[in-house]
Amino acid sequence: MTTSTCNIILPPGNILNTPVLLKSAGKISFTNNPEQPLLPHVEAYRNKDESIAIRALVFINSSAENPELKISQLFSINSSGKGQLQFFIHCDVEEIERLMSENTKGEYYAYTVEFTTQDTYNFPYGIGLEHIEVVQTFLWNIDPKTSRGTETVVQTTDD
């Protein structure tokens, strides 16, 4: 998260109405404060019911406890012409202001974020979750130019 609330741009997509499990996972410190947010580390799994489960480790430079995070999902076509899901981990304006009020330059608090989606809103006809092979997950900053994301292959589980 950055230090200015001017020009806040919320992420694209549909906000998922699904529980988001958030667990504190420690913190890391840097001598020289990186100017860009840190990339999330992501695992993606397809369950037997064809839902997709995401587990992401995100880093937030705020000491505010229990950030209230939301997940937005957007269907898109990747550079190979295949359908993919984009997930945007973000928060609302009030939560951004709360996090920014306790900004910690050079110290990032780590959180494990877990959620599952069965949402096929805005999917093209004939495309379902079973066709999704790749997801992109972004920790959405208030300025999309500084938001950071990573691409992950969806694995199949025995669950």
VOKE-751202 format. One line per 3 residues: their letters; for each residue x negated, y negated, z of N, C-alpha, C. Coordinates in pm, 1 decimal. Each point is the difference from the previous one (the first is absolute). Layout:
N
a> X Y Z X Y Z X Y Z ~ ...
//
This chain:
159
mtt> -83.7 116.6 0.0 83.7 -116.6 0.0 -89.1 -124.2 0.0 ~ 43.5 -106.1 -63.4 -80.9 -120.9 -6.2 45.5 -100.3 104.9 ~ -54.9 -121.6 -4.7 23.8 -96.1 107.3 92.7 -113.8 -36.2
stc> 73.2 6.7 -108.7 90.1 -107.5 -38.7 132.4 56.5 -47.4 ~ 111.2 -56.9 50.3 130.6 51.1 -40.9 56.6 -73.0 -121.1 ~ -72.7 -97.0 -54.1 52.0 -67.3 -117.5 -5.1 95.0 -119.7
nii> 94.5 -13.8 -88.3 6.2 81.7 -120.9 10.8 149.3 26.4 ~ 78.8 38.0 98.5 20.8 141.4 28.2 79.1 61.3 -113.7 ~ -50.3 109.6 -54.0 68.1 72.6 -106.7 26.1 140.8 50.8
lpp> 127.9 38.0 4.0 35.5 133.6 44.8 -19.7 98.7 -114.5 ~ -26.3 125.8 31.2 -32.1 97.4 -105.0 121.5 38.7 -82.9 ~ -25.9 54.4 -119.6 110.1 46.7 -85.0 54.9 132.0 52.0
gni> 108.2 43.2 -59.9 55.8 131.1 32.7 114.2 -6.3 98.0 ~ 48.0 117.4 33.9 113.3 19.1 88.0 -52.7 36.9 138.9 ~ 43.1 -72.3 104.5 -41.9 34.9 135.5 64.8 132.3 37.0
lnt> -82.2 96.6 40.6 49.9 131.8 35.0 70.8 -3.6 134.7 ~ 112.3 67.2 6.2 73.7 13.4 124.7 -36.5 135.9 58.9 ~ -124.2 11.7 44.0 -52.2 125.0 52.9 -82.2 -31.6 123.5
pvl> -2.6 90.1 97.3 -83.5 -26.4 118.0 -147.6 -11.2 -38.2 ~ -67.2 -94.7 62.0 -143.8 -19.0 -19.3 -66.3 29.5 133.8 ~ -79.3 104.6 3.5 -71.5 37.3 121.6 -133.3 -73.1 -0.8
lks> -26.7 -71.6 108.5 -121.2 -80.5 10.1 -75.7 42.6 125.1 ~ -129.0 34.1 -16.6 -83.9 39.1 114.1 -128.8 -80.3 -4.4 ~ -39.6 -51.3 115.3 -127.6 -69.1 10.5 -112.0 101.3 -20.9
agk> -103.8 -40.5 -73.5 -109.2 92.2 -31.6 -136.9 -62.5 26.6 ~ -7.0 -97.6 91.6 -128.4 -60.0 35.7 -25.9 -131.0 -70.8 ~ -126.0 -41.0 -1.8 -36.8 -123.5 -69.9 -142.8 9.1 -49.4
isf> -28.9 -82.3 -98.7 -135.8 -10.2 -52.6 -37.5 -147.3 -5.0 ~ -129.0 -25.9 8.8 -49.3 -137.9 0.1 -107.5 -17.8 -105.4 ~ -5.9 -120.0 -55.2 -101.5 -36.1 -98.4 -73.1 -123.9 49.3
tnn> -133.1 -2.3 -16.8 -77.7 -116.8 36.0 35.7 -116.4 -92.0 ~ 3.9 27.9 -128.1 41.0 -100.5 -97.6 144.3 30.1 -37.7 ~ 88.8 -93.5 24.1 142.4 20.2 -24.3 27.7 16.1 -148.8
peq> 52.5 118.0 -43.9 36.1 14.5 -141.5 115.3 -95.4 -33.7 ~ -6.6 -59.4 -117.0 104.9 -93.6 -38.4 122.4 69.8 -56.7 ~ -14.6 122.1 -47.5 111.8 75.2 -56.2 50.1 99.5 103.7
pll> 130.9 30.8 -1.7 49.3 106.4 88.8 -66.7 131.9 -35.4 ~ -2.5 90.5 95.8 -59.8 130.9 -23.0 100.1 91.8 -69.3 ~ -50.9 88.9 -84.8 85.7 95.6 -71.7 64.7 98.6 96.3
phv> 125.8 35.3 -22.5 58.7 108.0 79.7 -54.3 133.7 -47.9 ~ -5.7 95.7 89.4 -37.0 137.6 -34.2 128.6 80.3 5.1 ~ 31.0 74.7 -108.3 135.0 54.2 -17.1 -3.0 148.7 -35.5
eay> 96.2 73.1 56.9 30.6 137.1 -38.7 144.8 1.1 -46.2 ~ 29.1 74.1 -105.6 136.9 11.2 -51.4 31.0 146.9 -24.2 ~ 115.5 43.7 49.7 39.4 140.3 -11.6 144.1 11.3 -47.5
rnk> 24.7 99.9 -84.0 135.5 31.2 -43.9 50.3 114.0 88.7 ~ 115.5 -19.6 60.6 60.7 102.2 84.2 87.7 91.8 -84.6 ~ 42.3 111.7 56.5 84.4 95.3 -73.0 130.5 -63.1 -46.9
des> 51.0 -97.7 73.8 124.3 -66.0 -40.0 -23.8 -108.7 -105.3 ~ -121.0 -4.8 -56.3 -44.3 -95.7 -103.0 -22.0 -140.9 53.7 ~ 20.1 -23.0 130.8 -33.1 -131.2 55.4 -152.5 -15.9 -3.1
iai> -45.3 -122.3 8.1 -143.2 -28.2 2.4 -33.1 -63.0 134.0 ~ -96.6 59.7 69.4 -44.7 -49.4 130.0 -132.1 -73.4 -17.6 ~ -10.4 -114.8 64.3 -119.5 -83.0 -8.3 -56.3 -18.1 140.9
ral> -130.8 14.2 10.5 -71.0 -33.0 123.3 -112.6 -92.7 -40.0 ~ 0.9 -121.0 55.1 -100.7 -99.9 -36.2 -67.6 -53.4 124.8 ~ -129.4 -19.8 -8.5 -74.9 -67.7 104.3 -22.5 -142.0 -49.5
vfi> 57.3 -97.4 72.2 -11.4 -139.9 -40.4 -75.9 -77.7 106.9 ~ -62.2 -108.7 -41.7 -81.1 -81.8 88.9 53.9 -142.4 -1.7 ~ 35.9 -52.1 118.4 60.6 -132.4 11.8 -86.2 -83.8 92.7
nss> -37.6 -118.8 -45.2 -86.4 -85.7 81.4 83.1 -88.1 93.6 ~ 68.1 67.2 92.8 80.7 -66.5 101.7 4.8 89.7 122.8 ~ -8.0 -62.2 117.3 8.0 76.7 123.7 143.6 10.1 50.5
aen> 95.9 -55.7 -73.5 140.9 11.6 38.2 38.5 147.3 2.6 ~ 64.7 41.9 105.7 33.6 141.6 14.9 123.4 38.6 -80.3 ~ 3.6 126.6 -40.2 115.2 60.6 -67.4 54.8 -82.6 -116.3
pel> -78.2 -21.5 -104.0 52.6 -75.6 -113.8 122.8 69.6 -58.2 ~ 99.0 -77.8 -35.5 122.7 53.1 -59.6 -17.4 1.4 -151.2 ~ -31.6 116.8 -51.7 -28.6 12.9 -142.3 120.0 55.5 -74.8
kis> 14.3 -44.0 -123.2 104.1 47.3 -90.3 -67.7 61.3 -121.3 ~ 75.8 81.2 -71.5 -52.0 64.0 -120.5 91.8 -34.8 -116.5 ~ -57.0 -54.1 -106.3 74.4 -20.6 -124.6 -52.2 100.0 -102.5
qlf> 90.9 51.3 -82.7 -34.5 99.4 -101.8 39.1 -53.9 -136.3 ~ -87.9 21.9 -98.6 25.2 -43.8 -136.8 -42.7 110.6 -95.4 ~ 89.7 39.4 -90.4 -35.2 94.5 -105.9 -69.5 -78.4 -109.5
sin> -108.3 56.2 -54.6 -69.7 -64.6 -110.7 -60.6 107.9 -89.4 ~ -51.8 -42.4 -112.8 -69.5 88.2 -92.9 -148.4 -32.3 9.6 ~ -84.6 103.9 20.0 -143.3 -27.0 11.6 -65.1 -10.8 -137.7
ssg> -131.1 -20.7 -1.0 -72.2 -20.5 -126.3 -1.5 125.0 -87.5 ~ 31.6 116.6 56.1 8.6 123.9 -78.3 139.4 25.3 -53.8 ~ 91.8 -92.2 27.7 137.2 13.8 -48.0 87.5 88.2 87.9
kgq> -46.6 33.9 120.4 76.1 84.4 91.0 63.8 -83.7 109.9 ~ 113.3 50.1 50.2 66.5 -68.8 109.7 -79.1 10.7 128.7 ~ -0.4 -106.9 74.3 -66.4 -0.3 129.9 81.7 -84.7 95.8
lqf> -24.6 17.9 127.1 63.0 -84.4 101.1 -104.7 -92.4 58.0 ~ 41.0 -122.6 24.1 -84.0 -95.2 70.7 67.4 -26.8 133.8 ~ -77.6 8.2 107.5 49.7 -29.7 133.6 -72.9 -122.8 50.6
fih> 75.6 -92.0 56.6 -55.5 -123.2 53.8 29.2 -2.0 149.7 ~ -104.5 6.1 80.8 13.6 -7.6 145.0 -10.4 -147.9 35.2 ~ 104.5 -52.8 61.8 5.6 -144.5 24.1 84.6 -29.8 122.6
cdv> 18.8 -126.8 29.4 89.4 -40.8 107.5 71.2 -128.7 -40.9 ~ 101.3 -37.8 78.3 75.3 -120.6 -34.5 -76.4 -124.8 46.0 ~ 51.8 -117.3 -33.4 -69.3 -126.2 25.2 -25.8 -21.0 149.1
eei> 98.9 28.6 84.5 -17.1 -19.8 144.5 -112.1 88.7 54.0 ~ -6.2 124.2 -48.7 -103.8 92.1 46.1 -136.6 -43.5 -51.9 ~ -6.4 -51.3 -121.6 -126.1 -53.1 -53.1 -51.3 -110.8 91.4
erl> 89.9 -91.3 38.7 -40.1 -110.3 87.4 -48.1 50.7 135.6 ~ 67.5 102.5 53.9 -41.4 56.7 128.9 -139.0 62.9 -11.3 ~ -22.2 76.8 -107.7 -130.1 63.0 -19.4 -109.4 -104.3 -19.4
mse> 30.4 -102.9 -75.7 -99.9 -102.9 -27.8 -34.3 -81.3 124.5 ~ 94.0 -10.2 94.2 -27.0 -76.1 122.6 -104.4 70.3 86.9 ~ -22.4 129.0 -23.5 -99.3 75.7 76.6 -106.8 56.8 -94.1
ntk> -34.9 -79.1 -103.2 -99.1 40.5 -99.4 -134.2 26.5 66.6 ~ -66.3 105.3 -43.2 -130.6 37.2 54.0 -99.7 8.7 -114.3 ~ -73.7 -105.2 -22.0 -96.0 -2.7 -110.1 -108.3 104.3 23.2
gey> -14.7 89.3 -96.7 -103.5 102.3 8.6 40.6 124.8 75.1 ~ 114.3 -1.1 69.9 48.8 119.0 69.3 131.2 44.4 -62.7 ~ 4.8 126.4 -36.3 119.2 56.0 -64.1 54.4 112.6 86.6
yay> 126.8 -10.7 32.5 67.7 104.5 76.1 58.0 99.3 -99.8 ~ -27.1 128.1 24.6 42.4 105.8 -91.9 132.1 59.7 47.8 ~ 87.5 29.5 -96.6 129.1 62.3 28.1 25.5 109.2 -102.6
tve> 53.5 111.3 48.7 47.8 103.3 -90.2 147.0 -28.7 -25.7 ~ 36.1 -10.8 -127.7 136.8 -27.5 -41.3 50.5 123.1 -74.2 ~ 111.7 57.3 46.6 55.2 119.1 -64.0 146.3 -23.8 -35.8
ftt> 36.7 41.5 -121.2 138.8 -10.6 -44.1 24.4 100.1 -111.7 ~ 127.0 25.7 -26.8 41.2 91.4 -105.5 102.9 -70.5 -87.2 ~ -3.3 27.8 -129.6 100.1 -57.9 -89.5 70.2 108.6 -81.4
qdt> 129.2 -21.6 -17.3 80.9 78.2 -93.7 70.8 -96.0 -95.8 ~ -36.8 -126.8 8.6 64.8 -107.9 -74.2 -37.0 5.5 -148.4 ~ 99.4 3.3 -86.6 -23.5 -3.9 -145.2 66.0 -122.7 -62.1
ynf> 19.3 -104.1 78.9 58.1 -125.1 -48.7 -86.6 -56.7 -112.9 ~ 65.1 -38.5 -107.4 -65.1 -58.5 -118.8 -90.3 97.2 -76.4 ~ 16.0 129.8 20.7 -72.3 97.1 -81.6 68.0 8.6 -136.3
pyg> -74.7 20.6 -107.2 61.7 21.5 -131.2 79.6 130.9 -1.0 ~ 96.9 6.9 -87.4 80.8 120.9 -13.9 -90.2 119.5 -28.2 ~ 23.7 110.7 70.3 -76.0 122.1 -21.4 -129.6 10.0 79.3
igl> -34.0 -102.5 76.0 -122.4 1.2 81.0 40.8 11.3 146.5 ~ -61.9 92.9 70.0 24.5 18.2 143.1 -130.9 1.9 75.6 ~ 9.1 14.6 129.7 -121.4 3.4 81.7 -91.5 115.8 -38.1
ehi> 58.4 107.1 -53.3 -82.2 115.4 -39.4 -95.5 -34.7 -114.6 ~ 24.7 -110.2 -70.5 -85.9 -42.1 -111.0 -113.4 -92.9 44.6 ~ 2.3 -43.4 124.1 -100.3 -94.9 48.2 -126.5 76.6 40.2
evv> -109.6 -30.0 -67.2 -127.7 65.6 27.7 -98.6 -90.5 72.5 ~ 21.5 -130.8 -9.8 -93.2 -97.7 56.7 79.2 -107.9 71.8 ~ -54.6 -45.4 113.4 56.4 -116.4 68.1 -110.8 -102.5 19.4
qtf> 39.8 -124.7 -0.8 -89.7 -109.2 36.4 56.3 -59.4 127.6 ~ -86.3 -21.4 97.2 43.4 -54.8 128.0 -79.4 -126.3 27.6 ~ 72.6 -107.4 30.8 -61.2 -130.7 22.6 29.1 -47.3 141.1
lwn> -100.3 -56.8 64.6 23.7 -79.9 119.1 22.4 -139.9 -54.1 ~ 126.4 -43.6 1.0 38.1 -124.4 -65.4 -30.7 -117.8 90.3 ~ -81.8 -87.5 -48.9 -32.2 -122.3 69.9 100.8 -106.5 -43.0
idp> 2.7 -112.6 68.5 93.4 -105.1 -37.5 -32.9 -60.2 -135.5 ~ -120.1 23.0 -48.6 -43.1 -45.0 -131.0 -33.7 124.7 -81.7 ~ 77.4 30.4 -105.0 -25.6 124.0 -73.7 -140.1 9.2 -59.9
kts> -67.2 -112.9 -19.6 -136.0 3.6 -54.2 -96.3 66.7 96.9 ~ 31.0 -3.8 130.1 -89.1 60.9 98.4 55.7 129.4 57.4 ~ 110.9 49.2 -52.0 52.8 128.7 43.8 -88.4 110.2 -54.7
rgt> -15.1 107.1 77.2 -89.9 107.5 -40.1 76.1 130.6 -6.7 ~ -30.3 81.2 -100.9 70.4 125.3 -17.0 -91.5 112.0 -43.5 ~ 54.4 120.1 3.9 -74.9 117.7 -40.3 94.4 97.9 -70.2
etv> -54.6 77.7 -91.9 77.1 97.8 -75.0 -27.4 139.0 56.3 ~ 106.6 79.7 13.6 -9.1 131.6 63.1 78.9 101.3 -78.9 ~ -53.8 119.5 -19.1 71.2 109.6 -65.7 93.8 63.1 102.7
vqt> 122.7 30.9 -41.7 97.5 64.3 87.0 -31.2 148.9 6.4 ~ -25.8 49.4 119.5 -30.5 141.1 23.2 129.1 74.2 34.7 ~ 3.0 129.8 -19.0 114.1 81.8 37.4 -31.2 70.9 131.0
tdd> 99.9 5.4 89.7 -18.7 66.8 127.9 80.1 129.5 5.1 ~ -23.9 77.2 102.8 75.7 122.2 23.6 116.2 -24.2 95.2 ~ 17.6 -125.3 45.7 106.7 -32.7 96.7 135.8 1.0 -65.1
//
